[in-house]
Amino acid sequence: MLEENIATVAGNSKLLPLSKIVSTRKFQKIEYHSDNLGELPLEEENMAPATTGTLIDFLTRIIVLNDDDAFGVSARGVGEMANDDQKERYLYEAAMLKALVEDKEIDDLDDDVFNIGVNICAWEQALRGGYYFPPQIYPNDTTMAHYKVMLKRVKAYLEKIGNIIRTGYGSATANGLISGDGDYLSSDTLIDFKVSKHKTMQPNWVRQLFLYRVLLRDELVSPDQIKKLMIYNPRRDEGYLLDLTQIDSGILDFVKAQAEKRSLELMGSVDENIKQLLDLYVNRAISYEKVNLNKQELHSDNLGEISGEGESLTTEQLHQILLFLVDYCYINKESSLNDANKGAGIANQIDDEAGKKLIEYEHAFKRIPIDGELPDEFFVLACQIGRYIIANADGKWVDINANDTDIEHLRILFGRISRFLQEKGMPTRLRVEDTGFTGTDLDHFSDVKEEPFAVDLATDSWALEIGLKDGDQVDADQVKNLKGAEDAEFSEVGIISPRSDNYFYKFKEHNDDEFF
């Protein structure tokens, strides 16, 4: 069993011939003219192009975007490969870098910013390449001057783009054997930086953008919400843009099918246990039987499994909207809108009309009776209000453009949850956070510790999660929350799975060892 990075797969012209995707000429070239310096020549620079690209991306995140997760990839590299001395050095340099860039203009950055940046990015390159090479060369004066120009260009470019909602997003095939970390997502555009001397769009860049798009795994943005693909090159201050609404949708299906086919080839012949471990690692999915849950088939309707095929909403978006609907219809109608109203403060920073629009959505939503069959408008408005709830939860203003499949599935899934709650009893609390005691030595407390948990719905006696996995699969993170809830003295814990129309549950037992 092997693994491949998306950048490697993008170099496979036989797997992904451009004749079956799009020509490089389909991308619109955009010149930004942020300054009058033109292309920054490589001749007097002394750093490898790969190091320069990684460093500009990293410094963009920490200096231009103030991204708290800027150290994420390098920290993973340190965690997997570094010895104790290297870890201590990394932590020291990370803290030093944060201090050096705080409240500094790009032109005023010290040389140490770039030198320390090279050290940190070496761990990011190590994670991607599988081996750590301690840096031997650091930027000369010309290189650092060019880096400052590129960072200023990036800043101007991102100000034009506006509202970057994700940095360092992930893309992966179903089994996770082909994966990669992309650069930036706006609400409808996938952006990749290329610090390159190339004057034209490159074939590998085309394949890489398409792979990132079709394999995108993100809680805030679904693949279908990405309507544009873009390359930005700060060395030349140029971009290349493709509008996906102007191409045959079958192209995206082809790229995804080829990537999944290659991923299955990489897996080769492996036993079922390995497949299950991969599913757990990549998709956080595990069979209910593996975690000692019971299963109740609900038979709410005769529609069978409701898969996510054709949906444009992400799983997290769907989850947040369903929770809002449960709160509005069954727990506290008025306070259910509080999180949306809080989210309007974030939305107004991006869209001056956002607060006004929310008032209109809420008024229209409240006018719809909820004691009969709910019209499509009810679910459409719930999605619009859900944008504000998500903004409050995640601090990001994300477009949610629910399609017909989303609305149809929302109706079915919410209907199943409603029928389940009407039979079981209505929850009294939403989004319950607490701590439970985990461990087995309850006599001497030698291994007992407090663990935080969060569940979607609860009464005094039971705690539930709304799960959106297919079939008999449950979410491993939700199972962990159930374990905490069980230890916090709920007598029954469970996952209502409206996609499969099942309820996976467990009653309180004294033998805590049996629970995953």
N, C-alpha and C positions, 0 to 999 in steps of 0.2 A: 504494500500500500504506500503510495507516494503522495506528495502534495505539490501544488504549483501555485505561484503567485499570479494574479490577474495580469501583471505586466509581462510575465513570461508567456501566458496564453495569447496575449495581444500580438506577440511576435509570430504566431503560428498562422501563416497565410493560407495554408492548405485547409486548416480547420475553419477559418473565417476569411474566405476570399472577399475582397472589396467588391467584386462583381455581384455578390449576393447581399451586400450591405449598402453602402453609398460611396460614391467617389469622393476623394478629398476636395474636389472642386465644388461640391455641394455646400461646403462650409463657407459662410460669409466672412471675409477678412475685414477686421476693424482696426484702424490705426487711432490711437488715443492721444498722442501728442501732449503728454503730460509735461514735457520739457522740450528743449531743442537739441538734445544730446544725441538723438538717434540710437542706432545699435551700439551697445557697449562691447568693444572688441575683447576677444579672449587672449590675445597675444601676450599681454603683460600681466595677466592673472596667473596665479600659481596654485590654484586649487582645482581638484578634479571636478568635472561637471556634475557628477552625482552628488558630491558633497555640497557643492554650491546650491543645487536644487533643494536638497533636504534642509539646508541651513536657512535659505530664504523662506521656505514654507514655515519652519519652526519659529523664526523671528517674526514673521507676519502674525502668527497666532499670539505670541506673547507680547509684542510691542504694539501692533496695529489694532488687533481685536481684543486684547486683554483677556485671552481665553484661558480659563482656569485649567482646562484639560491639555494645554500645550505640551506638557511633559509626559502625557499618558503613554505614548509609544516607547519613548526612550526609557521610561520607568519600568515598563514591561521587559525591555531588553536587559536592564540591570537586574531585575528580579529573577530572570531565568538564567543569566550567564555570569553575573559578577561575583567575585569573592567579597569577603567582609570589608577589606580595605578599599576595594573599588566602590562598594556601596556607600561607604562613609564619604569617600571623595565626591561621588555623584551628588549626594545630599548637600554637601558643603557648596559645591559649585552651582547647584540649582538655586540655593538660597542667595548666593552671591549675585547670580545673574538677575534675579528678581529685584534685588536692591539697586543694581547698576542701571536698569532700564526704567525704574519708577520715575514718573514725571519728567522724563527726558525727551527732547525733540530728537528726531532721527539724525540730524546733522551733528548733534552734540554727543552721540554715543561714543563711549570709550572703546579703545582697541580690545580691551578684555571682554567686552560683550561678544565680539566675534570669535575670539580665541576660546572662551568658555563654551560658546555655542557649538563650536566644532567638536569639543569633547563630549558634550551632551548628545549631539546628533550621531556620533560614532556608535552609541548604543542603539539608536533607532535603526541605523544601517545594519547593525549586528543582528537585531531581531529579524529583519527582512532577509538577510543573507545567510544567517545561521552560524556566523563566526564573528568574534569581536577582534578588530584590529585597532590597537591604540594609535591615535593620531601622531604622525611624525612631522607634518607640515601644517603651518598656520598661515592665515591670509597676510599677504604683503600689503603695502600702502595702496597700490592701485586696486587690488581686489577689494579691500575694505571700502574704498571710495565708490567702487561700482556697486557694492552691496547696499550702501546708503542710498544711492540713486534708485536702485531697484525697489527698495523698501518704500521710498517716497512714491514711486510709480504704483506700487501695489496699493498703497493707501488711497491714492487718487482713484484708482480703478474700483476698489471696493466701495468707495463713497458713491460712485456712479451706479454700481450694481444695487447697493442698499440691502438691508435686512438679511444678512447671512444668518441662517438659523441652525446650521450645523457645521462644525469643523471636524475633520477626521472621521467621517462616516465609514461604515463597513459594508462590503458586498461579498457574497459567498454563494456557492451552489448549495443544493439541498443537503448534501453530505459533508459540506465544508472543506472538501479537498482542493477546491479552487477558491481562493479568497484574496482580498486586497483592501487596503485602506485608502479611500479617496480623499480629496482635499476639502472642498466646500460645497454646501448646498444652500441655495436660496429657496424661496417657496416653490419655484417652478423650474429652477435651473441647476444642473449639475456642472460644477466648475473644477477643472484640473489645471494646476500650474505646471508649465514647462519652461524652465530657464534654459533657453536654447538659442543657438546661432541660426537655426533653420529659418528660411524665409517663406516657407510654404507649410501648409498642413501636412503632417506625416501619416502614412497608412497605419502605423502602430498606434498612433494617438486616436485615430478613428475607432479602431477595435477596442482600445482600452476604455474610451468613453462609453461605448455601447455595452461593454461588459459590466462596467460600474452601474449603468442604468438598469439593465435587466436583472442583475443579481443583487440590487440594493436591498439592504436589511436595516431599516431604521424605524424607530418608534414614532418619530415626528412626521416623516415624509415617506409616502409609499412610492414605488416605481411609477405607477400611473400618474402621479401628481407631477412628475418631472416631464416638462414639455420642451425643454431646450437643453442642448449639450454645448459646453463651451471650454475652450482652451484659452488661458491667458499666459503670455510670455513677457515677463518684465524686462528681460534683456533687450528686446526689441520694442517693448511697449505696444504689443499687438495682441489681438484676440481673434479667435475663429469660432463662429456661432452656427449651430444647426437647429432649425425649428422642426421638432419631431412631428408636429401636426401636419407637416407638408410632405411626409414620406409614407410609404405603405406600412401599415402596422405589422404586416407579416414579417418585415425585416427584424423587428424586435423579437418576435417569436422564434425566428431562425437562429438568431444569436444565442438566445437562452437555451434552445434545444441543443445546439452544438456544445455549449459550455457544460450542460448537464451530462451530455453523452461523454465528453472528455473526462468529466469528474468520475463517472461510473467506471471508465477504463482505468483510471488511477487507483480506484478502490480495489479492482481485481477480485480475486476470490477470497473473501473473508467470512468468518463465521458470524452467526446471528448476534453473539455477545458484543463483538466489535461494532457491528452496525448500531446496536442499541446504545453503546457508549458514545458513538459519533452523534447520534440523534440527541442524546442528552447534552453533549457538549455544545453542539452547534445550535440546536433548536430549543434547548431547555425542555425537551419533551421526554416523558417516561410513561410506561404503562401503569395504569392504576393498580394492577395486581402486584407490581414490583414494590410498591410503597404501602402495601397492606390496606388498601381502601376497598370498601364494598361498592357494588354497582347496582343502581336501580334504574331500569329503563322506564322512561316517563310516558311515552306514547301520547305526547301532547297533541299530535296531528299525524297525518299520514304522508308527510313531505320528505321524510328520511333525512339523511345527512345534508347539511347546508355547508358546502365548502366555501373557501374564500375566493374561488375562481371568479374573475370578472369584477371583483371589488376594487375600488380605488382607495378606500380608507385603510390606514394601517391598523394592525391589531390593537395598538394602544389607543388610537383615536376611537375605534369602535367600542372598546372597553369603557373609555371615559363617557361616551355618549349614552351607553346603556346604563351606567351607574347614575348619570344625571336623570334619565327617564324614570328609573326606580325611585330615586329621591323625590322627584317632582310628583309622581303619581301615588306613591305609597308611604312616604316618610314625612316630609315637610315641604309642602308645595312652595311656600314663600321663601324659606331660607335656601331652597335648592338653587336659587338664582344668585346667591351671594358670591360664589366663586367666579361666576361669569362677570358680575359687576366689578369685582377686583381685577379681573383680567383686562377689562376695558382700559385701565390705566396704562398697561403695557401696550395694548393695541393702539392707543392714541399717539404713542411715540412714533408709530409707523404710518398710521392713517388718521388724519385729523378728523375724519368723519366716523371713526370706529364707534365711539361712544353713542353718537346719535343713531347709528345703524342698530346697535344692540337694543336701544329703547324700542325701536320699531319692531325688531324681532320678538322681543319679550311681550309687547302688547298684542301682536298677532298670535303668538303662541298661547297666551292666557285666554284668548277668546275661543279657543277650540275646546269643546266639551271632551272630557276624558272618560265619561261613563258609558260610551258606546264604541262602535267601530271607529278606529282612528284613521283619518285621511292621510294621504301622502304628505300633505303640507305640514302635518304635525312632525313628521320625521325629518323633512327638509329643514324646518326651522330648528329642530333639535340639533342638527348638524351645525347650523350657523351659530347657535348659542354655544355649542360644544367648542368652537374655535376659541372663545373667550375663556372657557373653563380650562382648556389646555394651555392657553397663554398664562393663566394664573399659576398652573401647576409647574410648567416648564420654563417660564420666563421667555418664551418665544412666540412670535405671531406667525402662525402657519396657515396657509390657504387650505381650506377643506371644501372641495367641490364634489359633493357626493353624486355618483351617477345613479342610473335607474336600478342597477343591481344592488348598490349599497342600500337604497331606500327599501327595496323589496326584502332584502335580508334583515335589515333592522326591524322591519315589521314582524317577520317570522321569529327572530331571536328574542325580541322583547315580548312577543306573545307567549313564547314558551316559558320565559322567566316569570311572567305575570301569572300564568296558570300554576306554575310550581309554587310560587309564594302564596297564592290564594289557598292552596291546599295545605301548605306547611305552616302558614302564619306569617304575618307581615313583620319585616325587620323594624327595629326601633332605632338602630344606629347605622350610620354610613361612615366608611373609611375609618375603621377603628384601629388605633395604634396603641400598643401597650408592650409589656415585656412578660415573658414566661421563663420558667426555670427549666433548663435542659440538663440532662445527665441521668445516670442510673443509680448512683450511690446516694439514695435519699435518706439513709440511716446516718451516715457520717459526713455527707456533703463533700466528699473528696473531689468529685468531678462535676459538681453542680455549678452552673453559672447562669446569669441572666442573659437572655437573648431577646432583642426587639422583634416585634412582628407587626404586620399591618394586614387587616382583612377588609373585604369590601362591605359586607353586611353582617349585622349581628343583632341578637336579642340577649337577654340575660343568660340564656341556656345554650344557644348555638351560634356558630360563626361560619360564614360562607364566603367563598370566592366565586366570582363569575369567570369561568375558564373558557377560552376560545380555541383550544386545540381540537384537532380532528379525531374522530373515532374514539378509541379507548385510551387516548393519550391525555395526560395532565401536565401542567406546567410545574417544573421542578421548584421554581421559586415560590409558587403558590403553595406547594406541598410543605415547603419549609415554614411558610407563614402559618399553615394549619398546625404544624407541630408546636409552634410557639403558642398558638391559641389554645390547643389542647392542654398544654402545660399551665396555661393561665386559668384553668378550671372551667372552660366551656365543656359541657357534657357531650356535645356533638359538634363535629367540624366536617365541612364538606366543600365540594366544588360542583356548582351547577354548570353543566356544559351544554349550552343551548344549540351549538352546532350539531352535536350528536344526539341531543335530546336525552341526556343521561344525567344522573346525579351520583357522584362518587363521594362516599362518606365514611366516617368512622365514629363510633361511640367511645366515650371515655373508658379507658382501661387502665389497670394498675401497672401493666408491664409495658413500660415506655420503650423497651428495646425493639419492639416489633414495628415501630413507626420509623419510616425513612427520615 
